[in-house]
Amino acid sequence: MAEILVVDDVDDVREGIVEFLQAAGHTVAEARDGGQAIATLNGRRFDLVITDIMMPVQDGTEVIMHLVGLPDRPKILAISGGASTVPAYMALHLARLKADATLMKPFRNDELGEKVNHLLKG
């Protein structure tokens, strides 16, 4: 199975994704913001990074820009539910330029599973 990093500042969302992926047999690490994610990425290699876009400290676009600079970068799934000032589709628009796939919150586990399986096969 795959090594996956899940980055989301909302504990319930992040923990739900982690539980779903672990139940599918993946090894999963987690980070609460982009800063934690980048620190984790500096010490470990992942097959897939699932990152929220709108987060405090360092956001998902900063995580994505860090990832695209890596020589053997993992696949990237950008997720977002937007924010009070930025709708999800706008937040994901920027991510689409560099991420391998996007998913708008809220999403169902089967939708997440489809995206993850597709990215890990490709």
Wavefront OBJ file of the C-alpha trace (Angstrom):
o trace
v 0.000 0.000 0.000
v 0.980 3.649 -0.179
v 2.606 6.218 2.096
v 0.227 9.193 2.294
v 0.447 12.588 4.018
v -2.855 14.295 4.896
v -2.738 18.043 5.545
v -5.814 19.828 6.918
v -6.314 22.343 9.716
v -9.789 21.011 10.596
v -9.224 18.134 13.018
v -12.451 16.241 12.217
v -11.829 16.387 8.466
v -8.171 15.365 8.746
v -8.901 12.548 11.203
v -11.759 11.239 9.026
v -9.518 11.114 5.961
v -6.726 9.445 7.951
v -9.091 6.779 9.336
v -10.519 6.064 5.874
v -7.070 5.697 4.305
v -5.731 3.544 7.147
v -8.768 1.261 6.846
v -7.859 0.869 3.158
v -4.395 -0.349 4.216
v -2.318 2.784 3.636
v 0.345 4.166 5.966
v -0.765 7.695 6.805
v 0.942 10.684 8.397
v -0.837 13.923 9.176
v -0.134 17.634 9.513
v -2.330 20.483 10.775
v -0.967 23.168 8.458
v 1.448 23.791 5.624
v 4.364 24.453 7.950
v 4.010 21.064 9.638
v 3.551 19.430 6.251
v 6.735 20.886 4.796
v 8.693 19.866 7.909
v 7.315 16.320 7.586
v 8.130 16.222 3.864
v 11.743 17.146 4.558
v 12.269 13.947 6.521
v 10.169 11.379 4.697
v 9.073 10.326 1.217
v 5.385 9.947 0.350
v 3.530 8.472 -2.615
v 0.635 10.925 -2.237
v -0.009 14.202 -0.431
v -3.602 15.264 0.203
v -3.633 18.930 1.158
v -6.305 21.414 2.032
v -5.803 24.777 0.344
v -7.161 27.300 2.855
v -5.148 26.921 6.090
v -3.432 29.201 8.595
v 0.367 29.487 8.977
v 1.248 28.159 5.504
v -1.550 27.231 3.140
v -1.922 24.392 0.678
v -0.582 26.358 -2.267
v 2.717 26.720 -0.409
v 2.759 22.963 0.221
v 2.095 22.327 -3.476
v 4.856 24.721 -4.570
v 7.273 22.930 -2.215
v 6.245 19.558 -3.664
v 6.627 20.509 -7.312
v 10.227 21.468 -6.596
v 11.105 17.962 -5.397
v 12.980 15.731 -7.843
v 10.785 12.661 -7.208
v 7.622 14.396 -6.101
v 4.574 12.573 -4.803
v 1.187 12.823 -6.458
v -0.867 15.751 -5.135
v -4.581 15.833 -4.326
v -5.758 19.344 -3.428
v -8.962 19.619 -1.382
v -10.933 22.680 -0.301
v -14.233 23.764 1.097
v -13.328 27.395 0.560
v -13.487 30.086 3.214
v -15.806 32.924 4.109
v -14.091 35.193 1.574
v -13.046 32.632 -1.063
v -15.362 29.981 -2.518
v -13.978 26.457 -2.899
v -13.943 26.534 -6.699
v -11.699 29.621 -6.640
v -9.346 28.105 -4.060
v -9.039 24.947 -6.157
v -8.568 26.885 -9.405
v -5.034 27.860 -8.413
v -4.283 24.340 -7.206
v -5.370 22.796 -10.538
v -2.332 24.317 -12.201
v 0.111 22.159 -10.213
v -1.891 19.478 -8.387
v -2.607 16.125 -10.024
v -6.253 16.198 -8.918
v -8.706 18.265 -6.888
v -11.708 17.461 -4.738
v -14.239 19.926 -3.354
v -15.396 19.559 0.268
v -17.617 18.125 1.451
v -16.937 14.847 -0.323
v -17.935 11.255 0.273
v -15.455 8.508 1.148
v -16.125 6.752 -2.157
v -15.185 9.945 -4.043
v -11.979 10.225 -2.026
v -11.212 6.545 -2.584
v -11.667 6.903 -6.350
v -9.292 9.879 -6.518
v -6.678 8.183 -4.331
v -6.791 4.932 -6.301
v -6.562 6.779 -9.618
v -3.581 8.858 -8.485
v -1.699 5.899 -7.023
v -2.150 3.855 -10.205
v -0.966 6.688 -12.469
l 1 2 3 4 5 6 7 8 9 10 11 12 13 14 15 16 17 18 19 20 21 22 23 24 25 26 27 28 29 30 31 32 33 34 35 36 37 38 39 40 41 42 43 44 45 46 47 48 49 50 51 52 53 54 55 56 57 58 59 60 61 62 63 64 65 66 67 68 69 70 71 72 73 74 75 76 77 78 79 80 81 82 83 84 85 86 87 88 89 90 91 92 93 94 95 96 97 98 99 100 101 102 103 104 105 106 107 108 109 110 111 112 113 114 115 116 117 118 119 120 121 122
